[in-house]
Amino acid sequence: MRIIPKLVCLFASLLLGAGMAQDVVDPQEATADAPSAGRPKTEAVPILTGYATFVSSFSPGEQQLSPTVAPILLIPFGDKWLIEAEGEFEGDYMHTTGEPWEREWEKGVEYVQVDYLANKYLTVVGGRFLTPFGIYNERLHPSWIKNLQTMPLIMPLEEGSGNGIQFRGGVRLGDDVNFNYATYFSAASAVRAFKASRAAGFRTALFFPRKRVEVGVSYQRTLQDENFNTVGIDFTWQPKAQPFDFRAEYANSELFGQGYWLEGAYRLRRVPFARKFFRRSQVIARVEQYFVPEMGMGGGGERELPESDTTRFTVGWNYYFRDDLKLAVAGGRSFSTDGDRNVESIGLAYRFTIPLAGGK
Amino acid sequence: MKVKTALLLLCTMALLASSAIPAVAGSHPAPKKRSAPAAPTPASQTDAEKRALTADAAYKSNCLRCHGEPRKYSERAMKTILRHMRVRANMTEEEARLVLEYLTK
C-alpha cells in the first residue's frame, strides 16, 4: 500500500525531469505572469477574495436558513509561489413544524496550500487542498460559480479536502487539445478543522479549447479503515453558437454507492424583448440519480448521502445583478423509496475581491 | 488486486505524461528574438491581431466555462488571480499568459 505515495512521487519526478529538459530546449521559458516584451515587470499583489451567501430552502414541514461566508486569501511570492487559503463559516438554522428552531455554526478550512509553479508542466501543491476528484468539488462548489445552490446528490462521494501533496499541471498536446492532470496523496487527520482520510488518487482530462469540451476521469483509493476505490467521469461543454453550459458527472464508490448528475444552463441573452432583464437571466435544469450500494455502507451517516435510491429533478433561475451578485431561485422534486418530496430554495450569492496592496 | 490496478494506472499516467511532454516541447516553434521597436508594418499588425484573437479565444474557452463575465482588476491583482486560476483550473502556462494579456490590455 505504501508504494502508492512513492509512485505519486515518481510521477512528479518524471514531469519535473521533462520540464527541466524543456528548459534546455526553450531558455525563454517564463511563468505566465512574467513581463511581456516591451512591458515593465509588475509584481503580483496579495488579494482577499471569497463569497458570502444566504440561502433559504423549504420542503414540506421543514425550513432551513443557511448563511455562509467563505473568505479566500491569495498571497503570491516571487514569480513561482502562491499561498492560498479558504475558510468557511456556515450557519444552519433548521425549523421543523411544531419544533423550535435549531441552530448550528460550522467552521472549517476548505484549503490552505502552498503552490510552487515548478515549470510549464508541473505545479507542486502542499498543505490542505480540495480533492481533485471530478469537477464539482474543486471547481464548481463556490456559490457564485455553481448554477444551482443545492449540491448534487453524489457530491459527498468526491471527498471534500485532503492533507498532503499534489502534483498537477496542464500540457498543450496540439492546436486543439490540452492534457491536464492532478495526482495526490492525502494523510489522515482527525483534527476537526482539518479532517481528512488517508487516500491517493488522480484526475486527468483532455480539454478541447476550440470545441470547449472537457472530458475527465478520476480515481481515488481510500486507504483508511476499509480500503476501497472510487472512480468518476466528468464532462463539460459550452457550444460557441449558444450561451449554453452543459456539465455532467458520474461517480462510483465501492462502499458508498454510485450516481450521476446532468445539468444544462442557458443564458437568455437572445430573447428579443425585455432585453435588459433577460440578458441577466439564466435558466437551469438538472437531473440526477443516486443508488445505494448492494453491499457496503450505503448512504446516510457522516457523508450525508441519501439513505435509499433517489432521483431528483431541479429547475432554477439565476438573475445576475452584476457578475459578482446574483439571485438564485430553484425548485425541484425528489423521488425515493423513503417518500417523494418537493424542495424549493431562494438565495443571494455575492463574490468579493479586494487587492490588499498596489492600488489600481 | 485493486491496489495493483491503482499502481498500474499511476504508472501508465506517468509514462504517458513523460513520453508526451518532450514530443510536445519539440513541436513548439522556436522563440522569436526580440528586437528594437519598429514602426508597425502590415505583417506585424497581422501578428498582433492574431495574438489578440488567440488571447480572446483563450479567455472565452477557459474563463467563461465557470465565470459569467469576469471583472477586470489592476495588472498586479490580475497576476495573482491568474496564478490562482492556473493552478485551480489546470490551465497551460501559455493559456494563463494569454488570458492575463487579454484581461490587462
Interface residues (C-beta under 8 A of the other chain):
Chain A: M1 I3 I4 L7 V8 L10 F11 L14 L15 G17 A18 G19 A21 Q22 V25 D26 Q28 E29 T31 A32 D33 A34 S36 A37 G38 T42 E43 A44 V45 P46 I47 T49 L74 P76 L82 E84 D115 L117 K120 Y121 T123 V125 E138 R139 L140 I145 R168 G169 G170 V171 R172 L173 N178 F179 N180 Y181 A182 T183 A200 F202 T204 A205 P209 R210 R212 E214 Y219 R221 N227 N229 T236 Q238 D245 R267 Y320 D323 D324 T353 P355 A357 G358 G359 K360
Chain B: K2 V3 T5 A6 L7 L9 L10 C11 M13 A14 L15 A17 S18 A20 I21 P22 V24 A25 G26 H28 P31 R34 P37 A57 A58 K60 S61 N62 L64 R65 C66 H67 G68 E69 P70 R71 Y73 S74 E75 R76 A77 K79 T80 I81 L82 R83 H84 R86 V87 R88 A89 N90 M91 T92 E93 E94 E95 A96 R97 L100 E101
